[in-house]
Amino acid sequence: MTHCILLGAPVDEGQRRLGCLMGPAAYRVAGLANTMTSLGHTVEDRGDVVPAEPAGETCSNPAVHHLPETIAWTAALREATQTAMADGMPIIMGGDHSLALGSVAGVAAYAASVGRPLFVIWLDAHSDFHTVETTTSGNLHGTPMAYANGRPGFDPFPSFPAPVPGENICMFGIRSVDPAEHEAMQQSDIAVNDMRVLDEQGIVAPLRTFLEKVRAANGMLHVSLDVDFLDPSIAPAVGTTVPGGTTFREAHLVMELLHESGLVTSLDLVELNPFLDERGRTAKLMVDLVGSLMGRKVFDRPTRSY
């Protein structure tokens, strides 16, 4: 049994398409808490995190927008996630992927405090490996993995606590990477399992290889699940759709393997935009995936009416 701690992160400032701030409410309505309690876990909903007033920070890149707001969110989410780690398994309900600037920082700080290495699996169509200096879109939801890895170019953000080494990062389902991000990742030890790798090797082999590394190191594992990890045909409620994502069956297999590993210690649910959804279809699927992550087996899955 796991004590699951829900943290709402209604972050909308990391990109330009409004609607992700409704994500936490959508997860609650879609029955996230009930799904976990039905599997025997306990759930504590600590409500939505509230950031401090933005301090007006600036940077040299004119493309960047909502910098002070994102820094405020990062600080608030770092504190909330680090605190929750001491009490159970935080599940951060987003919100766009810029929330991971704070959630992964909080998990990293906690892991360092207990003397264990942190590993991150990034389930996403995008690598999110830009920095504040290199982003051309100015959308800071494209930067959290570079921040976690300790890349330079993040002034005026605070330094990332205990940067995550490249060999402790697994990107899974990647299929949209800018040339600058690609070049930076080639200089790192990050395992990039893009969709071609998954097509050639399947889901199981590369994921088990990474999980065996986490287990051997007695590591803590943070999972960051972006809606666009899924194919947009089954998960339309995202503003960054990229064709060719994982299928329903593949996504559930990933979640079931993560559950069986017993290694997951924290979870992000990001980029759900309920304004773009079809009668809650994507929110329900994401909740269903969390169910698989928390122990629901394939034969336990309820029949759908659509």
C-alpha positions in Angstrom: 0.0 0.0 0.0 1.2 3.5 -0.9 0.3 6.8 0.6 -0.4 9.0 -2.4 -0.2 12.7 -2.0 -2.0 14.8 -4.7 -0.6 18.2 -5.5 -2.5 20.4 -7.9 -0.2 22.5 -10.2 -2.5 24.7 -12.3 0.4 26.1 -14.3 -0.4 27.7 -17.7 2.5 30.1 -18.1 5.0 27.6 -19.7 3.4 27.8 -23.1 1.0 30.0 -25.0 -2.2 27.9 -25.4 -4.5 28.5 -22.4 -6.3 25.6 -20.7 -3.7 23.5 -18.8 -4.6 25.4 -15.6 -7.8 23.4 -15.6 -5.9 20.1 -15.5 -5.9 19.5 -11.7 -9.7 19.9 -11.5 -10.1 17.5 -14.5 -8.1 14.8 -12.8 -10.1 15.2 -9.6 -13.4 15.0 -11.6 -12.1 12.0 -13.6 -11.7 10.1 -10.3 -8.0 10.0 -9.7 -8.3 9.6 -6.0 -11.1 7.0 -6.2 -9.0 5.0 -8.7 -6.1 4.7 -6.2 -8.2 4.0 -3.1 -10.0 1.2 -5.0 -6.6 -0.4 -5.4 -5.9 -0.3 -1.7 -3.8 2.8 -1.5 -4.4 5.8 0.8 -4.9 9.3 -0.8 -4.3 12.7 0.7 -5.2 15.7 -1.5 -3.3 18.7 -0.4 -5.1 21.0 -2.8 -3.5 23.3 -5.4 -0.1 24.7 -4.8 -0.1 28.5 -4.7 3.0 30.4 -5.8 4.3 33.6 -4.3 3.9 36.9 -6.2 6.3 37.1 -9.1 9.5 39.1 -8.4 10.0 40.6 -11.8 13.1 38.7 -12.9 14.4 39.3 -16.5 16.8 37.4 -18.8 18.8 38.1 -21.9 16.6 36.1 -24.3 13.8 38.3 -25.6 11.7 35.3 -26.7 11.2 34.1 -23.1 7.8 34.9 -21.7 6.3 34.6 -18.1 9.8 34.2 -16.6 8.9 35.6 -13.2 5.7 33.6 -12.9 7.6 30.4 -13.9 10.3 31.0 -11.3 7.6 31.6 -8.6 5.9 28.3 -9.6 9.3 26.5 -9.6 10.0 27.6 -6.0 6.5 26.7 -4.7 6.4 23.3 -6.4 9.9 22.5 -5.2 9.0 23.1 -1.6 5.6 21.3 -1.9 7.1 18.2 -3.6 10.1 17.9 -1.3 7.8 18.1 1.7 5.4 15.5 0.3 8.3 13.1 -0.5 8.9 12.7 3.2 5.3 11.6 3.7 4.5 9.4 0.7 4.4 9.4 -3.1 3.6 12.8 -4.5 1.5 12.9 -7.7 1.7 16.4 -9.2 -1.3 17.1 -11.3 -0.6 19.7 -14.0 -0.5 22.0 -15.6 2.0 22.4 -18.4 5.4 20.7 -18.3 7.2 23.7 -16.9 5.8 22.4 -13.5 8.6 19.8 -13.6 11.2 22.6 -13.1 9.9 22.6 -9.6 8.7 19.0 -9.0 11.9 17.4 -10.2 13.9 19.9 -8.1 11.9 19.0 -5.0 12.4 15.3 -5.6 16.1 15.8 -6.3 16.5 17.8 -3.1 14.8 15.0 -1.1 16.8 12.2 -2.7 20.0 14.0 -1.9 18.9 14.5 1.7 18.4 10.8 2.2 21.6 9.8 0.3 20.0 8.1 -2.6 20.5 8.8 -6.4 17.6 10.1 -8.4 16.6 8.7 -11.7 14.0 10.2 -14.1 12.0 8.6 -16.9 10.6 11.2 -19.3 7.5 9.9 -21.1 7.1 12.6 -23.7 7.0 13.4 -27.4 9.6 16.2 -26.7 13.0 16.1 -25.0 12.4 19.5 -23.2 16.2 20.0 -23.3 16.3 23.7 -24.1 17.6 26.3 -21.6 16.4 29.8 -20.9 19.2 31.0 -23.2 18.6 28.6 -26.1 14.8 28.5 -26.4 13.5 30.2 -29.6 9.9 29.7 -28.8 10.3 31.2 -25.3 8.0 28.5 -23.9 9.6 27.4 -20.7 7.7 24.0 -20.7 10.5 23.0 -23.1 13.3 23.4 -20.5 12.8 21.3 -17.4 15.0 18.3 -18.4 17.9 20.5 -19.2 17.4 22.2 -15.8 17.4 18.9 -14.0 20.5 17.8 -15.8 22.3 20.9 -14.6 22.9 22.5 -18.0 24.1 26.1 -17.8 22.0 28.9 -19.2 19.2 29.1 -16.5 19.9 32.5 -14.9 18.0 33.9 -13.1 16.6 30.5 -11.9 18.1 29.2 -8.6 20.7 26.5 -9.1 19.2 23.0 -9.4 19.7 21.0 -6.3 21.8 17.9 -7.0 21.6 17.8 -10.8 20.6 14.5 -12.3 23.4 12.8 -14.3 22.7 12.0 -17.9 23.1 8.3 -17.2 20.2 8.5 -14.7 17.8 9.9 -17.3 15.7 7.9 -19.7 13.7 9.7 -22.4 10.9 7.4 -23.7 8.7 7.9 -26.7 10.5 11.0 -28.1 9.6 12.1 -31.6 10.0 15.8 -31.8 13.5 17.3 -31.0 15.0 20.6 -32.1 18.5 20.5 -33.7 19.9 22.4 -30.7 18.4 20.0 -28.3 19.6 17.0 -30.3 23.2 18.3 -30.3 23.1 19.0 -26.6 21.8 15.5 -25.8 24.4 13.9 -28.0 27.0 15.4 -25.7 25.3 13.7 -22.7 24.8 10.2 -21.4 21.0 10.4 -21.6 19.3 7.3 -22.9 17.0 8.6 -25.7 14.5 5.9 -26.6 12.7 7.6 -29.5 9.8 6.0 -31.3 12.2 4.4 -33.8 14.0 2.6 -31.0 10.7 1.5 -29.6 9.5 0.3 -33.0 12.7 -1.7 -33.5 13.2 -3.0 -30.0 9.8 -2.9 -28.5 8.6 -1.3 -25.3 9.9 -3.9 -22.8 13.6 -4.3 -23.5 14.8 -0.7 -23.2 12.5 0.1 -20.3 13.7 -3.0 -18.3 17.3 -2.1 -19.0 16.8 1.3 -17.4 14.8 -0.1 -14.5 17.5 -2.6 -13.8 20.0 0.3 -13.5 17.7 2.1 -11.0 17.4 -1.0 -8.9 21.1 -1.7 -8.9 21.8 1.8 -7.6 19.0 1.7 -5.0 17.7 4.7 -6.8 14.5 6.7 -6.4 12.5 7.0 -9.7 10.6 10.0 -10.8 8.1 9.5 -13.7 7.0 12.5 -15.7 4.1 11.6 -17.9 3.1 14.0 -20.7 -0.2 13.6 -22.4 1.6 13.9 -25.8 3.5 10.6 -25.0 0.2 9.1 -26.2 -0.9 9.2 -29.8 -3.3 12.2 -30.3 -5.9 9.8 -31.8 -6.5 8.5 -28.3 -5.4 11.6 -26.3 -6.6 14.8 -28.0 -6.5 17.1 -25.0 -3.0 18.5 -25.5 -1.8 21.6 -27.3 1.5 20.0 -28.6 0.1 17.0 -30.6 2.7 14.9 -32.5 1.5 12.0 -34.6 3.0 8.6 -34.0 2.8 8.3 -30.2 2.2 5.3 -28.1 -1.0 3.3 -28.4 -3.4 2.5 -25.6 -1.9 -1.0 -25.1 1.8 0.3 -25.3 1.1 3.0 -22.7 -0.6 0.6 -20.3 2.3 -1.9 -20.7 4.8 0.9 -19.7 2.7 1.7 -16.6 2.4 -2.0 -15.6 6.1 -2.6 -16.0 6.8 0.5 -13.8 4.4 -0.9 -11.2 6.0 -4.3 -11.2 9.4 -2.7 -10.7 8.3 -1.3 -7.4 10.7 1.6 -8.0 8.5 4.6 -8.6 8.6 7.2 -5.9 7.0 10.3 -7.5 4.9 11.2 -10.6 4.1 14.2 -12.8 0.9 14.3 -14.9 1.4 17.1 -17.4 0.0 19.0 -20.4 -3.6 17.9 -20.0 -5.7 20.7 -21.5 -9.4 19.9 -20.7 -10.5 22.7 -23.1 -9.3 20.5 -26.0 -10.7 17.2 -24.7 -13.7 15.2 -25.9 -16.1 14.6 -23.0 -13.2 14.0 -20.6 -11.7 11.2 -22.8 -8.1 12.1 -22.3 -8.4 12.8 -18.6 -10.1 9.4 -18.1 -7.3 7.7 -20.0 -4.6 9.4 -17.9 -6.4 8.3 -14.8 -6.6 4.8 -16.2 -2.9 4.8 -16.8 -2.2 5.9 -13.2 -4.4 3.0 -12.2 -2.0 0.6 -14.1 1.0 2.3 -12.5 -0.5 1.7 -9.1 -1.3 -1.9 -9.6 -4.5 -2.4 -11.7 -4.0 -5.4 -14.1 -5.3 -5.6 -17.6 -8.1 -8.0 -16.7 -9.3 -5.5 -14.0 -9.9 -2.7 -16.5 -13.6 -1.7 -16.8 -15.5 -1.8 -20.0 -15.9 1.6 -21.7 -19.0 3.0 -23.2 -17.2 4.5 -26.2 
